[in-house]
Amino acid sequence: NEVVDEDRSEIAKAVHHAKEQRPDLDAELLDFIGDVLTLRARGELESEFVHRFQQFTSPVMAKGVEDTAFYCFNRMVGLNEVGGAPDHNGMTVAEFHDYQAKMQITHPLTMTTLSTHDTKRSDDVRARLAVITEIAGRWKIALSRWSRRNAQFKTATHPDRNTEYFLYQTLIGTWPISRDRVMAYMEKATREAKQQTSWTQQNKEFEDALRSFIDRIFESREFIVDLEEFVERVIAPGRINSLAQTLLKCTAPGVPDTYQGSELWNLHLVDPDNRGAVDYEIRRSMLAELESGLSIEEIMRRVDSGMPKLWVLYSALNLRRKNPEWFGAEAGYAPVAADGPKKEHAVAFLRGDRVATLVPRWNVKLGGSWGSTTIDLPHSLWRNVLTGETTTGGRVRIQTLLQRFPVALFVREGD
């Protein structure tokens, strides 16, 4: 076993918090456990304790944090994901680049993914929910309106406001969604939260009231129309978010993984959605169309089918397959500088000296206009794999680069 400074720091924090939160426990015992875990106290029994502790803590954390707290802390449910930290509101572009550079050095072959069988919400649901953070004022007004209007559908005080807030975010992220899927998901979510009901002690009064509430809001024409008007505002920017994170996944340090079904728009939740059947036939058919040579305009006209997402995956993964050395452990990573009034909306980087990625963020606030904002590509001939267009590098206006498709993947053609 090896203990590094980061381990010692985390264990010291844990011991400190344990003493603060449980003053009834023997402080010397907690210190001794800290010594055992940091290998300051050694012995046969101590070694066995360390091994068993490592086996035990992961499932405890999973049940306590990801399968309990993440169903209770509903400020922005799109952040409540496996491995996530919902107390953080994202990161700056500079922090993103620092992290990616670190990963290229320390874990260049780690798996990068956006969805697995265990994600509470698919990557496309989270991409859509992220748009709400750009329209906080409009969201607050809509939320107040829905809460007042739907109060008549509650049974006594059920469902509570936190559950109701969770429900509205779920509807926005997954709409259109069937009533049965919402019922099943909300049952799981509230039982995992363990605040009003649980798997082992079901609160029939609460669960009946929640089912009744869902039934009645689905039957409320006024609410459904209002919900659909709100969702209509976030669909397009949510899809651009999805294309952006998909391209980042495929070109940033690491080895990309695409969970089954996520090749197209996929507004799925956890069980049973994540283990549902996938229509591979439609995906094969669409892939064959792409291989036959669809124009970028035709791909964008078929946006509702998910064709643009499949195109990004197809193009980026083909590039990796043909040129694995451009993305491997020996490949480089370097930020590409953006300059201008909308520079904070651009995320761009180089992989070695052969590939450049450019994606937008905060698309609602961007409003489709980059103004005079530019990125600085090395002087050379660059071809956008996604559109076929070329640029000679240097300072290039982003508005020009993203005119025909929301994201860009460039390959260096010349020296």
NUMAR-203217 format. One record per residue: residue in three letters; x, z, y of N, C-alpha, C, O in turn. Coordinates in steps of 0.1 Angstrom, whole numbers, plus 5000, padded with zeros to 4 digits. Example, Ala and Ser with C-alpha at 12.3 -4.5 7.8 and 13.67 -1.06 7.14 Angstrom:
! NUMAR-203217
ala513250784943512350784955513250784967514250854967/ser512850714978513750714989512950795000513450805011/
//
This chain:
! NUMAR-203217
asn500850004988500050005000500950005013502050065013/glu500449945023501149935035500149975047499049925047/val500650065055499850105067500550055079501750085081/val499849985088500349935100499850015112498950105110/asp500349995124499950075135498450055138497750155142/glu497849945136496449925138495650015129494550065133/asp496050025116495350115107495450255112494450325112/arg496550305116496750435120495850465133495250575134/ser495750375142494950385153493450405150492750485155/glu493050315141491550315137491250445129490150505132/ile492150485121491850615113491850735122491050825121/ala492850735132492850845142491550855150491050955152/lys491050735154489750725161488650785152487750855157/ala488650745140487550785131487550935129486551005129/val488750995127488851135126488451205138487751305138/his488851155150488351215163486851215164486251315168/his486251095161484851085163484051175152483051235156/ala484651185141484051275130484051425135483051495133/lys485151465141485251595146484151625158483551725158/glu484051515166483051535177481651535173480851615177/gln481351445163479951435159479551535148478351575147/arg480551585141480251685130481051815132482051835124/pro480851895142481652015144481452115133482252205132/asp480352095125480152185114481152165103481252255094/leu481852055102482752025092484152085095484452105107/asp484952115085486252175087487152075093487451965087/ala487652105105488552005113489851985105490351875105/glu490352085098491552065091491351975079492251905075/leu490151985073489851895062489851745067490351655060/leu489251725078489251585084490651535087490951425085/asp491451625092492851595095493551555082494351465082/phe493351635072493951605059493551475053494351395048/ile492251435055491751305050492551195058492851095052/gly492751215071493451125079494851105074495350995074/asp495551215070496851215065496951135052497851065049/val495951155043495851085030495750935033496450855026/leu494850895042494550755044495750685051495850565048/thr496450755058497650695065498950715056500050675061/leu498750765044499850785035500850885039502050885034/arg500550975048501451085052501351185041502351255039/ala500251205035500151295023500051205011499051135009/arg500951225002501051134990500951214977501251334977/gly500551144967500451204954499551124945498951034950/glu499451154932498551084923497151084927496450984928/leu496651204930495251214934494951154948493951094950/glu495951164956495851104970495750954969494950894976/ser496550894960496450754959495150704953494550604957/glu494650784943493350744938492250754948491350674949/phe492350864957491350874968491350754977490350704981/val492550714981492750594990492050474984491350404991/his492350444971491750334965490250344964489550244967/arg489750454960488250474960487650464974486450414975/phe488250524983487750514997487650375002486650335008/gln488650294999488550145003487450074996486749995002/gln487150114984486050054976484650094982483750024982/phe484650214987483350284990482950245005481750235008/thr483950235014483650225028482950095031482050085040/ser483349985025482749855028481249845026480549805035/pro480749885014479249885013478549995022477449965026/val479250105025478650205034478450135048477450155054/met479550075052479450005065478449895065477649885075/ala478349825055477349715054475949765055475149715063/lys475649865048474349925048474049995061472949995066/gly475050065066474750145078474750065091473950095100/val475649965092475749885104474949755103473949745110/glu475349675094474749535093473349535088472549455092/asp473049635079471649635073470849745078469749775073/thr471249815089470449915095470449895111469549855117/ala471649935116471749935131471549795137470949785147/phe471949685129471749555135470249505134469949405140/tyr469449585128467949555129467249655139466049645141/cys468049745145467449835154467949805169467149815178/phe469149765171469649735184469349595188470149495185/asn468249575194467649435196467749375209466949295213/arg468749415217468949365230469049215230468449145238/met469849155221470049015219470348995204471449015200/val469248965196469448975182470348865176470848875165/gly470648755184471548655180472948715178473848645172/leu473348825185474648885184474748975171475849015167/asn473549015166473549105155473849035141472949025133/glu475048995140475348915128476448975120477249055125/val476548945107477648995098478948975105479348855108/gly479749075106481049065113480949065128482049055134/gly479749075134479649065148479749205155479849305149/ala479749195168479849315177478849305188479149255199/pro477549345185476549325195476649405208475949375218/asp477649495209477949565221478749485231479049525242/his479249365226480049275235479249155238478549095230/asn479349105251478548985255479448865255479648805265/gly479948825243480748715242482148735248482648845248/met482848625251484148635256484448525267483648425268/thr485448535274485848435284486548325277486948335265/val486648205284487348095278488848135275489348095264/ala489448205284490848255281490948335269491848325261/glu490048425267490048515255489848435243490448465232/phe488948335243488748245232490048175228490448175216/his490748115238492048055235493048145229493848115220/asp493148265235494048365230493848395215494748405207/tyr492548415212492148445198492548335189493048355178/gln492248205193492448095184494048075182494448045171/ala494748095193496248085191496748195182497648165174/lys496148315182496548415173496248385159497048405150/met495048325157494648285143495448175138495748175126/gln495948085146496747975141498148035136498747985127/ile498548145142499848205138499648295126500448295117/thr498548375126498448475116497648435104497948475093/his496548355106495648315095495248165097494048145098/pro496148075096495847935099494947875088494347765091/leu494847935076493947875066492747965063492147955052/thr492448055072491248135070489948045070489947935076/met488848095064487648015064486948035078486848145083/thr486547925084485647935096484247885092484147775087/thr483347965095481947925092480947975102481348065110/leu479747915102478747965111477548025104476748095110/ser477347985091476248045083476748065069477547985064/thr476248165063476448185048475048225042474048225049/his475048265029473848305023473348445029472148475027/asp474248515036473848645041473648655056473448765061/thr473848545063473648555078472148585081471248525074/lys471848675090470548715093469748595099468548585098/arg470448515107469848395113470848285112472048305113/ser470348165109471248045108471948015121471548075132/asp473047935120473747905132472847835143473047855155/asp471847755139471047685149470047785155469747765167/val469647885148468747985154469548065165469048085176/arg470748105162471548175171471948085183472048135194/ala472247955181472547865192471447855201471647845214/arg470147855196469047855205468847985213468547985225/leu468948095205468748225212469748245223469448315233/ala470948195222472048205232471548155245472048205256/val470648055245470147995258469448105266469448095278/ile468748195260468048295267468948375277468448415287/thr470248385273471148465282471348385295471748455305/glu471048265296471148185308469948185317470048155329/ile468848225311467548235318466948365318465748385315/ala467748475320467348605319466048645327465148715322/gly466048595339464848615348463648565342462548625342/arg463648435338462448375332462048445319460848455316/trp463048485311462748555299462048685301461148725295/lys462548765311461948885315460448875319459648955315/ile460248765327458848745331457948705320456848755318/ala458448615311457648575299457448695290456348715285/leu458448775288458248895279457248995284456449045277/ser457249015297456249105303454849055302453949125299/arg454748925304453448855302452948865288451748895286/trp453748835278453348845264452948985260452049005253/ser453749085265453549225261452249265266451449335259/arg451849235279450549275284449449205277448449265274/arg449549075275448548995269448249035255447049035250/asn449349065247449149095233448949245230448749275218/ala448849325240448649475238447349495231447149585223/gln446349405233445049415227445049395212444149435205/phe446149335207446249305193446849425185447049415173/lys447349525192447949635185446949735179445849735183/thr447449805168446649905162447250035167448350075162/ala446450115175447050225182448350185189448250105198/thr449450245186450750205192451550115184452750085188/his451050065173451849985164451549835166450349795168/pro452549745165453949775164454549835176454049805187/asp455649915175456349965186457049855195457149745190/arg457449895207457949795216459249725211459449605213/asn460049805204461349755199461049645188461749545188/thr460149675179459749575169459149455175459449335171/glu458249475185457649365192458649275199458549145198/tyr459649335205460749265212461549175201461849065204/phe461849235190462549165179461749045174462248945172/leu460449065173459548965169459548845178459648725174/tyr459448865191459448755201460748675200460648545201/gln461848745199463148665198463148585185463648475185/thr462648645174462548565162461748445163462148335158/leu460648455169459748335171460448225179460348115176/ile461048265190461748165199462848095191463047975192/gly463648175183464748115176464348025165465147935161/thr463148045159462847965147461647875149461247805139/trp460947875160459747795162460047645161461047595166/pro459147575153457947615147458247685133459047635125/ile457547795131457647865119456347905114455447935122/ser456147915100454847945095454548095096455548175097/arg453348135096452948275097453448345085453948465086/asp453448285073453948355061455448395061455848495057/arg456248295067457648325068457848435078458748525075/val457148445089457248545098456948685092457548785094/met455848685085455348805078456448865069456848975070/ala457048775060458048815051459248865058459848965054/tyr459648795068460948835075460748965083461649055082/met459648985089459349105097459249225088459649335091/glu458749205076458649315066460049355063460349475062/lys460949255059462249285056463049355068463649455066/ala462849305080463549355091463249495095464049575097/thr461949525094461449665098461849765087462149875090/arg461849715074462249815064463749835064464249945061/glu464549735068465949745069466349845081467249925081/ala465549825092465749915104465550065101466250145107/lys464550085092464350225087463850315099464050445098/gln463250255109462750345120461350375119460850485122/gln460550275114459150295113458650295098457650355094/thr459450225090459150215075460550185068461550165075/ser460550185055461750155048461450105034460250105030/trp462450055027462150005013461750125004460950104995/thr462250245006461950354997460850435002460150504993/gln460450435014459350505020458550415029458650425041/gln457650335023456950245031455750315039455050395033/asn455750275052454650335060453550235061453650135068/lys452550255053451450155051450750135065450350025068/glu450550235072449850225085450550135094449950045101/phe451850155095452750065104452749925099452549835107/glu452949905086453149775081451749695081451849575084/asp450649765079449349695081449149655095448649545098/ala449549745104449349715119450249595123449849515131/leu451449585118452349475121451849345116451849245123/arg451349345103450749225098449549175106449349055108/ser448749275110447549235118447949185131447349085136/phe448949245137449449195150449949045149449648965158/ile450749025139451248885137450148785135450048675141/asp449148825127447948745124447248705138446948595140/arg447048805146446248785158447048715169446348635176/ile448348725170449048645180449148505175449148415184/phe449148475162449148345158447848275160447748155162/glu446748355161445448305163445148295178444148235182/ser446048345186445848345201446348215206447548195208/arg445448125210445847995215446648005228447547935231/glu446248105236446848125249448348165247449248115254/phe448548255237449948295235450748185229451948165233/ile450248115219451048005213451347895222452547845222/val450447865231450847755241451947805250452847735253/asp451847935255452847985263454247995256455247965262/leu454148035243455448045235456047905234457247895236/glu455247805231455747675229456347615242457347535242/glu455747655253456247605266457647665269458547605274/phe457847795265459147855266460147795257461247765261/val459747775244460647725234461147585239462247545236/glu460247505245460547375249461747365259462447275259/arg461847475266462947485276464347505269465347475275/val464347565258465547615251465947525240467147535235/ile465147435235465447345224466647255227467647265219/ala466647175237467747085240469047155243470047115236/pro469147255252470447325253470847395241472047415239/gly469847445233470247515220470947415211471847445204/arg470447295210471047185202472447155206473347125198/ile472647145219474047125225474947235221476047215217/asn474447365221475247475217475547455202476747485198/ser474647405194474947385180475947285178476847305170/leu475947175185476947065183478247125188479347095182/ala478347205198479547255203480147355193481347335190/gln479447445188480047535178480347465165481347515158/thr479647365161479947295149481247215151482147225141/leu481547155162482847085164483947185165485047165160/leu483747305172484747405172485147455159486247475155/lys484047475150484347525137485247425129486047465121/cys484947295131485747195124487147165129487947105121/thr487447205141488747165147489547285151490747265154/ala489047395152489847515156490647565144490347515132/pro491647655145492447695134491547755123490547825125/gly491947715111491147765099490647645091490847525095/val489947675080489347575071487847585072487247685069/pro487147475077485747485080484847485067485247425057/asp483847565067482847575056481447545062481147605072/thr480647465055479347435060478347485049478347435038/tyr477547585052476647635042475547535039475047465048/gln475047535027474147435022472847435031472247535034/gly472547315035471347295043471647285058470847235066/ser472847335062473247345076473747215082474247205093/glu473747105074474246975078473346915089473746835098/leu472046955089471046915099470647035106471047155103/trp469747025117469147135123468547225112467747175104/asn468747355112468347445102467947575108468747665110/leu466647595110466147715117465747815107464547855106/his466747865099466447955088466848095091467648125099/leu466148185084466448325085467048365071467248285062/val467348495070467848545057466748545047465748485049/asp466948605035466048595024464548585028464148655038/pro463848495022464248405012464748265017465148185009/asp464748245030465148115035466548065031466747955027/asn467548165031468948125029469148085015470248025012/arg468248105006468448064992467347964988467147944976/gly466747904998465747804995466347674991467547644992/ala465447584985465947454981466347374993465647375003/val467347284991467847195001467447054998467747014986/asp466946985007466646845005467846755006468146705017/tyr468646744996469846664996469646514997470446445002/glu468446474992468146324992468146275006468646165009/ile467446355015467346305029468746305036469046225044/arg469546405032470846415038471746295033472546235040/arg471646265020472346145015471946015022472745935025/ser470646005024470045885030470645875045471045765049/met470545985052471045985066472545955066473045885075/leu473346015057474745995057475045845054476045785060/ala474245785045474445635042474245555055474945455057/glu473245595063472945525075474145535085474545435092/leu474745655086475845675095477045595090477745535098/glu477245585077478445515072478245365074479145285074/ser476945315075476745175078476945135092477045015095/gly477145235101477545205115476445215125476245115132/leu475745325126474745345137475445355150476545415151/ser474845305161475345325174475145465178474245535173/ile475945515188475745645193474445665200473845775200/glu473945555206472545565212471445585202470545665204/glu471645525190470645535179470745675173469745735170/ile471945725172472145865167471445965177470746055172/met471545945190470946035199469446015200468746115203/arg468945895197467545875197466845955185465745995186/arg467645975175467146045163467546195163467846255153/val467646255175468046385177467146485169467646585164/asp465846465169464946555162465246565147464946675141/ser465846465141466046465127467346545123467546575112/gly468146575134469446645131470646545130471746585126/met470346415132471446315130472646345138473746325133/pro472546395151473846425159474646525152475846515152/lys474046625146474846735140475546675127476746705125/leu474846595120475446535108476646445112477646435105/trp476446375123477446285128478746365132479846325129/val478546475139479746565142480446605130481746595129/leu479746655120480346705108481046585100482246605096/tyr480346475099480946365092482246315099483246285092/ser482146305112483346255119484546345119485646305116/ala484246475121485346575122485946595108487146605106/leu485146605098485646635084486346515079487346525071/asn485946395082486646275078488046265084489046235078/leu488146305097489346315104490346415097491546385096/arg489846525093490646625087491046575073492246595069/arg490146505066490546455052491646355053492546355045/lys491646275063492646165064493946215070494946165067/asn493846325078495046375085495146525084495046595094/pro495246585072495246725070496346795078496146915082/glu497446735080498546795087498246825101498946905107/trp497346755107496946785121496246915123496046965134/phe495746975112494947095113495447205104494847315103/gly496547195097497047285088497847405094497847425106/ala498647475085499347585089500447555099500847635107/glu500947425099502047385107501547325120502347295129/ala500247305121499747235133499747335145499747455143/gly499847275157499847365169498447385174497447325170/tyr498347475184497047495191497447525206498347615208/ala496847455215497147475229495847445237495147355235/pro495547535247494447515256494647385264495747355267/val493547325267493547215277492947265290491747315290/ala493647255301493147305313492047225319492047105319/ala491047295324489947235332490047275346490547385349/asp489647185355489747225370488547165377488047055374/gly488047245386486847195394485747305394485847415388/pro484647275401483547375403482847415390482347525389/lys482947335379482247375367483247405355482947385344/lys484447445359485547455349485247565338485647555327/glu484447665342484147775333483147725322482847795312/his482547605324481647555314482347475304481647425294/ala483647445305484347365295485247445286485947535291/val485247405273486147465264486847345257486247265251/ala488147335259488947225254490347275249490947365255/phe490747205238492047245233492647125225491947035221/leu493947135223494747035215495147095202495447215201/arg495047015191495647055178496946965177496846845174/gly498047035178499346955178499346865190498846895201/asp499746745188499746645199498946525195499046415201/arg498046545185497246435180495746435183495046335183/val495246555184493746575185493346665196494046765200/ala492246625203491746715214490246725212489546635209/thr489846855215488346885214487846925227488546995235/leu486646885231486046925243484546945241483846865236/val484147075245482747105243482247175256483047245263/pro480947175259480447245270479847375266479547405254/arg479647465276478847585273478047615286478247565296/trp477047705284476047735294475447615300475447575312/asn474747545291474247405294473047415304472847315311/val472247515304471147525314471747535328471347465337/lys472647625330473247645343474047525347474147495359/leu474547455337475347335340474447225346474847145355/gly473247215341472247125346472546975345472046895352/gly473446945335473746805332474746745342474946625341/ser475246825351476146765361477446845362477446965364/trp478546775359479846835360480546825374481546885376/gly479946745382480446725395481846665394482046565387/ser482846715401484246665401485146735391486346715392/thr484546815382485346895372486046795363485546695358/thr487346825360488246745352488846825341488946955342/ile489346765331490346825322491646745322491646625326/asp492746805318494046745319494546715306495146805299/leu494346585301494946545288496346485290496646435300/pro497146505279498446445280498346285282497346225277/his499246235290499146085293499446005280500446015274/ser498445935276498445855264497145785263496245805271/leu496945705252495645645249494945735239495445765228/trp493745785244492945875235491645805232491045745240/arg491245805219489945745215489045865211489345945203/asn487845855216486845955212486245905199485545805198/val486445985189486045955175484445945175483945865166/leu483846015183482346025182481645915189480545875186/thr482345855199481645745207482445615206481845505209/gly483745615202484545495202485145465215485945375216/glu484845535226485345515239486845555240487245645232/thr487545505249488945535251489245585265488545545275/thr490245665267490745705280492245715280492845735269/thr492845705291494345695292494945835295496145845297/gly494145935295494646075297494946105312494446035321/gly495646205314495846255327494646335331493946395323/arg494346345344493146415349491946325347491846215353/val491046365339489846285335488546365338488446475335/arg487646295345486346365348485546385335485346295327/ile485146515334484346555322483046475321482546445310/gln482446455333481146385333481246245326480346205319/thr482446185328482646055321482846065306482345985298/leu483546175302483846195288482646225280482546195268/leu481646295286480546345279479246275283478146325281/gln479346155288478246075293477346035281476046035283/arg477845995270477045935259476746035248475846015240/phe477546145247477346235236477746375241478746385249/pro477046485237477346615244478646675241479046765249/val479346635231480746695228481646575225481246465223/ala482946605225483946495224485046545215485546655215/leu485546445206486646465197487546345199487246235195/phe488746375204489746265208490846265198491346365193/val491346145195492546125187493446045195493145945202/arg494746085195495746015203496145885196496545885184/glu496045775202496345645197497745595200498245515192/gly498245635211499545585215500545695218500145815218/asp501745665221502845765225502845785240503645865245/
//
